[in-house]
Amino acid sequence: MRINQKNLLSLLVLLLSLSPSFVQAHTGGNVMSGWYNGFNHPLHGWDHLLTMLAVGVWAAQLGGRAIWQLPLAFVGVMSLGGVFGMTGVSMPGVEMIILLSVIVFGFLVVRRIRFQATVSVLIVVFFAFFHGFAHGQEMPASASLLSFALGFMLATLLLHGAGILAARLTLLAFACFLGNGAYAQQSGNTATVKPKSQPKDNEVVELSEMIVTQRAESQVGFADSASQGNVGQEQLKFRPISRPGEILETVPGLIASQHSGEGKANQYYLRGFNLDHGTDFLTQVDGVPVNQVSNAHGQGWMDTNFLIPELIKTLSYQKGNYYAENGDFSSTGAANIQYFSDLPDKTVKFTGGSFDYYRGLASGSNKLGDGNILYAGEVVNNGGPWTVSNDYLKFNGVLRYSQERDDSGWSITAMAYKADWNSTDQIPKRAVDSGLIDRFGNIDPTDGGNSQRYSLTTEWHRQNGSSATKVMAYGLYTQMDLYSNFTYFLNDPVRGDQFAQPDKRWTSGLKASHTFFHRIGAADSESTVGLQIRNDNIHNGLLLTQSQVRYDTVREDDVWVTSVSPYAENKTRWNDWLRTSLGVRFDGFRFNVANSNIPGNNGNTTDGLVSPKLGLV
């Protein structure tokens, strides 16, 4: 997993840098002369060797002009430092700074940290001076200044080049390793298959058994309609998923698309409806709603980037608005994603690919006391094909403790998610046709965003032969800053038309339901009563920005939205071919806007809606 790899590499860098060979790298006791000794010196000091390689690797990671700027800057300033070192000037702390350079460049490489070009060069030249100073101090009087300097400069450039080459070839070697492994496996499998002779006439041929796994769980006799179903991990684990939102494409007829950066919520389409970012499709994770009311970018904002596909036990979907337990946002349907409480296996995986794509995952579960603890951590990086890299970096974590008994159980779940990204938005075709930019280019390179989500959920459930009860409570903190520029310089030819949509909110809620199992005459029946309460405390706005710096405010508000939704539903199986469902739901809302920069926006109001439900199956 990438995050563990980073920590391991970081620890290795630190341990190597503190080893005795580093401390003794520059004692001044070696006798060197001439070009050969100048060339040989950087190759025999581990501090020099690792620093030169790390500068090359970092330059390759930064890409563009940095590939030649950083090595040349290092060699140039190192030469200047060497001149100062040869003067015999005493400078305390040189060895400690050289030691620090190994640690710093090691962390920059391992963490793939990026700075602006100027900052990167300044970091390089600072440490280069002290490396050169140490070289100059160790040059003996008998050595030729010019030949010694040319020797260590050439060796340094070669080490930088080796670092650049290593960074470029790492992914290629990794891909070849995987490809050879797959080919070897195929070859091995082929070798074990012995050709069979053709059967003779009238000879009985026994075919080997073939197991075909069904697409999803059968709902015949249980579902209220053909547009309702469940999808399990057995199907999901074989499905190629490039973004978490594509998990919802297992709902028949639903399409998830992406624009304006990897971290932005997907756009969804279902049954001819353009759902925008989730407006009319309710999505829940273990009963916790994902859709956001009064979001700064759009009503019903449904950001599913915090999902970890390997943790999903089932995805239950209901298309249509026929279900009493579904209220706001469910005009076209709903989906509830349920995570495992106990993973079947522990998993550590790493995936690497083109355009700086990396994904690491570690997950597992263990017994703890009378229950079970589940844990998972994920890190994702994706650059994309764009001229300005996506620089999408996502951290994700889940921790759950649960207990199950014969007729009851409970769990408490904590989730954390954070992501940052750049985005290349739509661009004018005439700019591409004229050669101003290519098709992967951009007009405003500072578009992008960041997003955070932290949640704590607890639930309790029980069931026996006569009834079932479920109670859950949840609390979430989410934050989003979205920077977009769709019209470039149309409105402001000087500063551009970029705008920001910040959104910070605390969301809390309570859900409870009780189901009675009974009979109506000879028919089996179940009646459910439930209550759902949700409150959102929101601060959001629309700001005018230049390079993500605010210079004006269009609007900025504090918003409170509270909803109370009781419902009741009865489902009865009258015979083998007829079932009915009858329900009613009330959604009551209170809206309050305060502290708005536009006084006319302040105020509060209430509203409500009664929704009857009827189904014949």
Buried (B, 14 or more C-beta within 10 A) or exposed (E): BBBBBBEEBBEEBEEBBEEEEBBEBBEEEEEBBBBEBBBBBBBEBBBBBBBBBBBBBBBBBBEEEBBEBBBBBBBBBBBBBBEBBBEEEEBEEBBEBBBBBBBBBBBBBBEBBBEEBEEBBEBBBEBBBBBBBBBBBBBEEEBBEEBBBBBBBBBBBBBBBBBBEBBEEEBEEEEEEEEEEEEEEEEEEEEEEEEEEEEEEEEEEEEEEEEEEEEBBEBEEEBBBEBBBBBBBEBBEEEEBEBBBBBBBBBBBBBBEBEBBBBBBBBBBBBEBEBBBBBBBBBBBBBBBBBBBBBBBBBBBBBBBBBBBBBBBBBBBBBBBBBBBBBBBBBBBBBBBBBBBBBEEEBEEBEBEEEBBBBBBBBEBEEEEEBBBBBBBBBBBBBBEBBBBBBBBBBBBBBBBBBBEEEEBBBBBEBBBBBBBBBBBEBEEEBBEEEEBEEEBBBBBBBBBBBBBBBBBBBBBBBEEEBBBBBBBBBBBBBBBBBBBBEBEEEBEEBBBBBBBBBBBEBBBBBBBBBEBBEEEEBEBBBBBBBBBBBBBBBBBBBBBBEBEEEEEEEBBBBBBBBBBBBBBBBBBBEEEEBBBBBBBBBBBBBBBEEBEEEEBEEEEEEEEEBEBEBEB
